[in-house]
Amino acid sequence: MSETEYDIAIIGAGPGGYHAAIRAAQYGAKVALIEKDKLGGTCLNIGCIPTKALYASAQLIEKIKDFDEFGLEIKDFTLNFEKAVERKNKVVDDLVAGIAALEKAWKNDVFYGHGSILGGNTTSGFEVLIKGDNTKQIKAKKLIIATGSSPALIPAFNIDHERILSSDDILHPDFKELPKTILIIGAGIIGCEFANIFAAFGCKVTMLEFLPSPIATEEPMIVKELIRKFQKLGIEFFFSQNVLSVVNTGIGVKATTYSASVPKDKIEDVEKNIFEADLCLVSIGRVKDSKDLGLEKLGIETSRGAIKCNSRTLETSVKGIYAIGDVTGGLMLAHVAYYEADVAVANVLDS
């Protein structure tokens, strides 16, 4: 294992990480960018961008169905979900290549593998181990942790990546076969996006939600309009449903639910509801990716998986180590990570 020293090492190359690397290079820093999968992170590969690419296809389908209102009559057209996925994949691949080109242009070193902090301090530098095809150890004067988040997993839902899926599975490049029916557990933003996409392509969508309405954080007027649109698409909502279990039956999935108002000690006595479909998407939120980074060794403070940091400087409890994006437990949005990247780099370099 060879060791190279950098001004900044950034763990995670999602929106926050890859932007921080470019910004630091613009200030003249020598930068190492570490990514365990693909440049762009969740947002670009299995999040915002591919979802919006598929939604663009869904929007066109919806518009075509209303063409007669504008005096255009299209009697017959074919929906090709596989073709839409292939377009989505190309959009993602092109943008990933674009980020790689930008990092190269700014002479940043990109390492692929799992990064973890071995130890160190601002005086001697921090040691980072990168486990990948070629295990490597580097040293950096300062660190930025930008490891993002991943879909929340609950044992009762038994995500098997075959019929019971997460959003990562749905957006995988090889997911090209449209199911005839799908259950979506969770009517938040992610669940509703996928419900709209699948319904536009002709899939029968059933949504199960613990709360009494979808996207509960939004204004009632927006929620009302969403429900109206989804009903037009044939999407069925079942609110105030607590999901007891989801099982892969071999030919489909079966979810068992009961009323969310029932206390846990009364579950056995209440009536259960059964829902069946070809596939099930579990979209119940996301969790911070802060495990296996070596945080405990250095005493970096966390709270429920979120890395604690100074709200002004984004420095963690360990001097010289900063954290940005989803892993800090704030708003899990790409543009928040971009902004925090600028803030962190400015503080790292005192610029």
C-alpha positions in Angstrom: 0.0 0.0 0.0 1.4 3.4 -1.0 0.6 6.6 0.8 0.0 10.0 -0.8 -0.6 13.3 1.0 -3.4 15.7 0.1 -4.7 19.1 1.4 -8.2 17.7 1.5 -9.6 14.2 1.3 -13.4 13.9 0.6 -15.2 10.7 1.4 -18.3 10.4 -0.9 -18.7 11.8 -4.4 -22.4 12.7 -4.4 -23.5 16.3 -5.1 -21.8 17.6 -2.0 -18.6 15.6 -2.3 -17.9 16.1 -6.0 -18.8 19.8 -5.8 -16.5 20.3 -2.8 -13.7 18.6 -4.7 -14.0 21.0 -7.6 -14.4 24.1 -5.4 -11.3 23.1 -3.3 -9.3 22.6 -6.5 -10.4 26.1 -7.7 -8.8 27.5 -4.5 -5.6 25.7 -5.4 -5.9 22.7 -3.0 -4.6 19.2 -3.8 -7.7 17.0 -3.5 -8.5 13.3 -3.1 -12.1 12.3 -3.8 -13.1 8.8 -2.6 -16.3 7.1 -3.9 -17.4 3.5 -3.1 -19.7 3.2 -6.2 -20.2 5.8 -9.0 -19.5 9.5 -9.2 -22.6 11.5 -8.6 -23.8 9.4 -5.7 -27.5 8.7 -5.0 -28.8 11.8 -6.7 -27.3 11.2 -10.1 -27.3 7.4 -10.2 -30.3 6.1 -8.2 -32.2 9.2 -7.1 -33.2 12.6 -8.4 -31.9 12.5 -11.9 -33.0 9.1 -13.1 -36.4 9.6 -11.4 -36.9 12.9 -13.2 -35.8 11.3 -16.5 -38.5 8.6 -16.1 -41.0 11.2 -15.0 -40.3 13.2 -18.2 -41.5 10.2 -20.2 -44.5 9.9 -17.9 -45.4 13.5 -18.5 -45.3 13.1 -22.2 -47.7 10.1 -21.9 -50.1 12.2 -19.9 -50.0 15.0 -22.4 -50.6 12.7 -25.4 -53.7 11.4 -23.7 -55.0 15.0 -23.5 -54.0 15.9 -27.1 -57.7 15.8 -28.3 -58.4 18.8 -26.2 -56.0 20.7 -28.5 -57.5 19.3 -31.7 -55.0 16.5 -32.1 -56.4 13.0 -32.4 -54.0 10.1 -31.8 -56.0 7.0 -31.9 -53.2 4.5 -31.0 -49.7 4.6 -29.5 -47.5 2.1 -27.8 -46.0 2.5 -24.3 -42.4 1.1 -24.1 -41.2 1.2 -20.5 -37.9 -0.6 -21.4 -37.1 2.2 -24.0 -37.8 4.9 -21.3 -35.4 3.1 -18.9 -32.7 2.9 -21.6 -33.1 6.7 -22.1 -32.9 7.2 -18.4 -29.7 5.1 -18.2 -28.1 7.1 -21.0 -28.9 10.4 -19.3 -27.2 9.1 -16.1 -24.2 7.7 -17.9 -23.6 10.9 -19.8 -23.8 13.0 -16.6 -21.5 10.6 -14.7 -19.0 10.9 -17.5 -19.3 14.7 -17.3 -18.5 14.8 -13.6 -15.4 12.5 -14.2 -14.3 15.0 -16.9 -14.6 17.9 -14.5 -12.7 16.2 -11.8 -9.9 15.3 -14.3 -9.9 18.9 -15.6 -9.3 20.2 -12.1 -6.6 17.5 -11.5 -8.4 15.9 -8.6 -7.4 12.3 -7.8 -10.5 10.1 -7.7 -10.3 6.8 -5.8 -12.9 4.0 -6.0 -13.5 2.0 -2.9 -14.8 2.3 0.7 -13.0 5.1 2.6 -12.5 4.9 6.4 -10.5 7.1 8.7 -7.7 5.2 10.5 -6.7 8.1 12.8 -4.6 11.2 12.9 -5.0 14.9 13.7 -4.6 18.4 12.1 -0.9 18.4 13.1 0.2 15.1 11.6 -2.6 14.7 9.1 -5.4 12.2 8.9 -4.9 8.6 7.6 -7.6 7.3 5.3 -7.8 3.7 4.1 -9.5 3.1 0.7 -10.6 -0.5 0.3 -11.4 -1.4 -3.3 -9.8 -3.3 -6.2 -6.5 -1.7 -5.2 -6.4 -1.1 -1.5 -4.6 2.2 -0.8 -3.8 4.5 2.1 -3.6 8.2 1.8 -3.0 11.1 4.2 -4.8 14.5 4.2 -4.5 17.6 6.3 -8.3 18.0 6.4 -11.2 15.7 5.7 -14.8 16.3 4.5 -17.3 13.5 5.0 -20.1 13.5 2.4 -21.3 9.9 2.5 -25.0 10.7 2.0 -27.9 8.4 2.8 -29.6 5.2 1.7 -33.2 3.8 1.8 -34.5 2.9 5.3 -34.9 -0.8 5.8 -37.3 -2.4 8.3 -37.1 -6.2 9.0 -40.9 -6.5 8.8 -40.8 -5.4 5.1 -38.2 -8.0 4.2 -36.8 -6.2 1.2 -35.4 -9.1 -0.9 -34.5 -7.1 -4.1 -36.5 -9.5 -6.1 -40.2 -8.6 -5.6 -40.0 -6.4 -2.5 -37.9 -3.5 -3.6 -36.3 -0.2 -2.5 -36.0 2.8 -4.7 -32.4 1.7 -5.4 -33.8 -1.4 -7.0 -36.4 0.4 -9.1 -33.8 2.8 -10.5 -31.2 0.1 -11.2 -30.1 0.2 -14.8 -31.4 -3.4 -15.4 -34.9 -2.8 -14.0 -36.7 -2.7 -17.4 -39.9 -4.9 -17.0 -43.0 -3.0 -16.1 -45.2 -4.8 -13.5 -48.9 -5.0 -14.1 -49.6 -4.1 -10.5 -47.5 -2.6 -7.7 -47.9 -1.8 -4.0 -46.1 1.3 -2.8 -45.6 1.5 1.0 -45.1 5.1 1.9 -46.8 8.1 0.2 -44.1 10.6 0.8 -42.3 12.4 -2.0 -40.4 9.4 -3.3 -43.4 7.0 -3.2 -45.6 9.6 -5.0 -43.0 10.2 -7.7 -42.9 6.5 -8.5 -46.6 6.1 -8.3 -47.1 8.8 -10.9 -44.5 7.2 -13.2 -45.8 3.6 -13.0 -49.5 4.7 -13.3 -48.7 6.8 -16.4 -47.2 3.7 -18.1 -50.4 1.7 -17.3 -49.4 -0.1 -14.1 -52.1 -0.5 -11.5 -50.8 1.3 -8.4 -51.9 0.9 -4.8 -50.4 3.1 -2.1 -50.3 2.3 1.6 -49.6 5.2 4.0 -49.3 5.3 7.8 -50.4 8.9 8.0 -53.9 10.2 7.1 -52.7 11.9 3.9 -49.9 11.7 1.3 -46.8 14.1 1.4 -48.0 15.2 4.8 -45.3 18.0 5.0 -47.0 19.9 2.2 -49.8 22.4 2.3 -53.4 20.9 2.3 -54.2 22.6 -1.0 -51.2 20.9 -2.7 -52.2 17.5 -1.2 -55.7 17.9 -2.4 -54.5 18.6 -6.0 -52.1 15.6 -5.8 -55.0 13.3 -4.8 -57.2 14.6 -7.5 -54.5 14.0 -10.2 -53.7 10.5 -8.8 -57.3 9.5 -8.8 -57.5 10.5 -12.5 -54.5 8.2 -13.1 -56.3 5.4 -11.3 -54.0 5.3 -8.3 -55.6 3.9 -5.1 -54.8 5.3 -1.7 -55.2 3.6 1.7 -54.4 5.9 4.5 -53.8 5.3 8.2 -52.5 1.8 7.5 -49.9 0.2 9.6 -48.0 -2.5 7.6 -47.7 -5.7 9.7 -45.8 -7.7 7.1 -44.9 -8.0 3.4 -44.0 -11.4 1.9 -42.9 -12.6 -1.5 -45.4 -15.3 -2.5 -43.2 -16.6 -5.4 -45.7 -15.2 -7.9 -46.2 -11.8 -6.4 -46.3 -10.0 -3.0 -48.8 -9.9 -0.2 -49.0 -7.1 2.4 -50.9 -7.4 5.6 -52.0 -4.1 7.3 -54.2 -2.9 10.2 -55.5 0.5 11.3 -52.8 2.9 12.5 -55.0 3.9 15.4 -54.9 0.4 17.0 -52.5 0.1 19.9 -49.7 -2.5 19.5 -51.1 -4.7 22.3 -54.4 -5.0 20.5 -53.0 -6.1 17.1 -54.0 -9.7 17.4 -57.7 -8.8 18.0 -58.3 -6.4 15.1 -59.3 -7.0 11.5 -56.4 -7.2 9.0 -56.4 -5.9 5.5 -54.7 -7.9 2.7 -53.2 -6.3 -0.4 -51.6 -8.2 -3.3 -49.6 -7.2 -6.4 -46.8 -8.2 -8.7 -44.2 -6.1 -6.9 -43.8 -3.9 -3.8 -41.8 -0.7 -3.5 -40.9 0.2 0.1 -40.4 4.0 0.3 -40.4 4.9 4.0 -37.6 7.4 4.1 -33.8 7.3 4.2 -31.1 6.8 6.8 -27.7 8.5 7.1 -24.7 6.5 5.8 -22.3 7.0 8.7 -21.3 3.4 9.5 -17.9 1.9 9.0 -16.1 5.2 8.6 -14.0 5.0 11.7 -15.9 7.8 13.4 -15.7 6.1 16.8 -11.9 5.8 16.8 -11.6 9.6 16.5 -14.5 10.4 18.8 -16.6 12.1 16.2 -20.0 12.7 17.7 -23.2 11.4 16.1 -26.9 11.4 16.9 -29.1 8.6 15.5 -26.6 8.1 12.7 -26.2 11.8 11.8 -22.8 13.4 12.2 -23.0 16.3 14.6 -21.3 19.4 13.2 -21.1 23.2 13.8 -24.0 24.8 12.0 -21.9 27.7 10.9 -18.6 26.0 9.9 -19.8 22.4 9.4 -16.8 21.2 11.4 -17.4 18.1 13.4 -16.4 17.5 17.1 -12.9 16.7 15.8 -10.9 19.6 14.6 -10.1 19.4 10.9 -12.9 17.0 10.0 -16.0 18.4 8.4 -19.4 16.9 7.3 -21.9 17.9 4.7 -25.1 16.7 3.0 -27.5 14.0 4.0 -25.1 12.4 6.6 -25.5 15.5 8.8 -29.2 14.8 9.3 -30.4 18.0 7.8 -32.6 18.4 4.7 -31.8 15.6 2.3 -31.7 17.6 -0.8 -28.9 17.9 -3.5 -28.9 21.7 -3.5 -28.4 21.8 0.3 -25.4 19.5 -0.1 -24.0 21.9 -2.9 -24.3 24.9 -0.6 -22.8 23.1 2.4 -19.9 22.0 0.1 -19.1 25.7 -0.5 -19.3 26.5 3.2 -17.2 23.6 4.3 -14.4 24.2 1.7 -14.3 27.9 2.6 -13.8 27.0 6.2 -11.3 24.2 5.5 -9.1 26.5 3.5 -9.9 29.7 5.6 -10.8 31.4 2.3 
